[in-house]
Amino acid sequence: MQTKPKPLYSLTKRVIDVCISASALIVLSPVMAVTAVLVRRKLGSPVIFRHPRPGLQEKTFQCLKFRSMTNERDSAGQLLKEELRLTEFGKLLRRTSLDELPQLWSVLVGDMSLVGPRPLEIRYLPRYSPEQSRRHSVPPGITGWAQVNGRNEIEWSRKLALDVWYVDNRSLALDLKILVLTFWKVATAAGIAKAGHASMEEFLGTTEAASANQS
């Protein structure tokens, strides 16, 4: 199935993204400054963690986050498991989504949008089915339909199906609904990670996308 272009929607959404991200960066600059200082003191440097992610049409960009883990290593020089490097302060950053604030800059410069499928690791690209790959036909977002429908608690097949459903049904009304639901999810710290995991499980690939909840 081909993704239908929506030029008026895309233009309007881009204007909204620029206005909101620019305003948020100004208003939240004191919060980001304090967070940066605390990250430097408690977790070390670099304060901002940059990781390459596939964006619109799988074009690579640098996704920004405040670091939430230490660089602790074992006797062989290998990084410890994530659950051992994730401190209580790091958990707080993730629970409150403060670690995501630097991505407002990515929205401002056009690498991301406020709403869209979350940008995942580049190594996952060959593992998507053709249907799942359509999640890259729109800009990635700070939050998305999958994030307000289970976030990291749901299985990969459903998460990717929700992303594709968003691509096919995207609208300003849906974006507004997702933003409102996101504030609620952040306030309740829902779905940050699946039980027994410090962060999102690795995506190993699926053969087909599961149907998404359209409600």
N, C-alpha and C positions, 0 to 999 in steps of 0.2 A: 504494500500500500504506500502510495506517495504522500508526502507531507504537503498539505495545501498551503501556499503562500498567503499571508495576511498582511499586506504592506501597510495599510492604515493602522492596524493594531500594533504592528512592530514599531512604526514611527512614534505613535502615541506612547507606547510603553517605554521607548528609549528616552523620550522627553521626561517622563515621570521618573525613570531611573536616575537620570542626571540630577533632577531637582531634589529628589529625596536623598540620594547618596551625598550630594554636596552639602545639603543642610545638616544631615546626620553627622558627617565628618566634623563640621564646625561645632555643633551642639555637644557631641560626644568626645570632643578632643580632650577635655580634662579627664574623663574616664579612661580614655585610651592611654593618656600620659601616665596616670597612676598605675594602670595595669602593666604598662611597659616597665616601669621602675620595679614593681613587685616581681615580674617575671625575671628580670635581670638578677635581682637579689636572691630569689628562691630557686630558680631553675638554670641560671647561667645565660650565656649568649650562644648564638644570636637570639635576640628577643623575638624577631619575626622569622617564622619558619616558612620557607618558600619551597613549593613542590610543583613540578610540572604536571599539568592536567590537560586533557583534551577538552576544548571548548566547542564553539560553533563549527560545524563541519569537520570536527576532530582536529582543528588547528590548536597546537599546543600553546599554553600560556602559563605564567607563574601564578599559582594560587597562593594567597597569603593568609597566614594564621599566626596568632600569638602561640609560641611554643607551650606545650602543656606537659612535656616529659623531660626528664634529665637525660644526659648522655652517658649514664653509668654502663660500664663494660665489665665483662668477666676477665679471668686471668689470661685468656687467649686473645683479648682485645676485641671480642665480639660484643655488640650491644646486648644488654639483658632483655628479657621478654618485656613487652609493653606494660603488663600489669605490675612489674617490678620497678619500672621507671616512671610510672604515673603516680605522682604524689597527691596528697590530699588537696593541695593548692591547685594542681593540675585538674583534679576532678571537679573542683569548684569552677574553674574556668570553663570546662565543658558543660557542666550542669547549667550554668547561667548563660552559655553561648558567648561569653566575652571573648573567647579565643577566635570567634568568627568576625569580630569587628573590623580587622584590617581588610576584609574582602569588600568593604564599602568602597575602597579605592579601586578595586578591580571592576566594580560596577560603574564608577565614575568614568574610567578610561575605556569602558566598552568591552572588557574581557568577559564580564559576567552581567547578569541581570539580578534584580531583587528576587524574582521568582523564576524558577526553571528547574530542570533536573540537576541534581547535585553533581559537580564534576568529580569523577572517580579516577582511579589510577590508570596511567597510560598502558600498563602491562595487561589491563583487562580488555583492550580493544579487540584482539583476535578471538576473544572468548564469547563475544556477543553473537546472538543470532541476527540475521538481517533485520528482523522486526525490532529487536532490542536496540540495534544500532541507530534507529531513527530518533533516539533520545538526543542525538547530537545535531539534529536538524534545527534546533533552536538554541539560543545562548543558555549556558548553565546558570543556575541560580544559587543565591545564598540559602534560600529555602524553596521547597517544592511540594508537589502533591503527595509524593511518597513520604516526605518528612512530617506532614500533618496527618498521615494515615498509618503511623506505626514507627516511622523513623528507622532506627537500627534494630528494632525488635522483630521486624517481619523478614520473611525469607527473601532471598535475592530475586527469585522468579517473579514474586508479587511486586517487589519494589520496582523492578525494571518495567513491569507491565503498567504500573501506576505512572511511571515517567512517560511511557508511550501514550497512555490515555490522556495525559496532560497535553502532550504535543498535538494531539488530534482535537482537543476540546478547549484549547487555550483561548482566553478572553480576558478583558479587563475586570469583569465581574468575578471570574474565577480567581484571578490574581489577588483581588481584594480579599476574597474569602480566605485564600491561603495565608495572606499576611495576618489577618485577624486570628486565624487558628494558630499561627506560629507564635504569636504573643502569648496565647494561652498555653501552648506546649512548653515554651520557655519558662513561663511562670510556674508550671507544675513539674518541670524537669522530666517530662515523659519521653520514654523511648530512646534515651541517650545511648544505651548499649544493651545487647542481649545478655541475659543472665549467664554469668560465668565467663564473660569476655570484657576486656578493658576497653575495646573499641569495636569497630565493625569487622565482622568476619571477612576473610578473603573470598572474592568471587572466583569460583573455579570454572564457571561456564555452565550454561543450560542449553538445551536443544530447542526450546520454544518458550515464548513468553506466556505467562499465566494471564488470565483475564483480570482486568482491573475493576475495582468497585467504582461505579459511575455515579454513586450517590454523593 
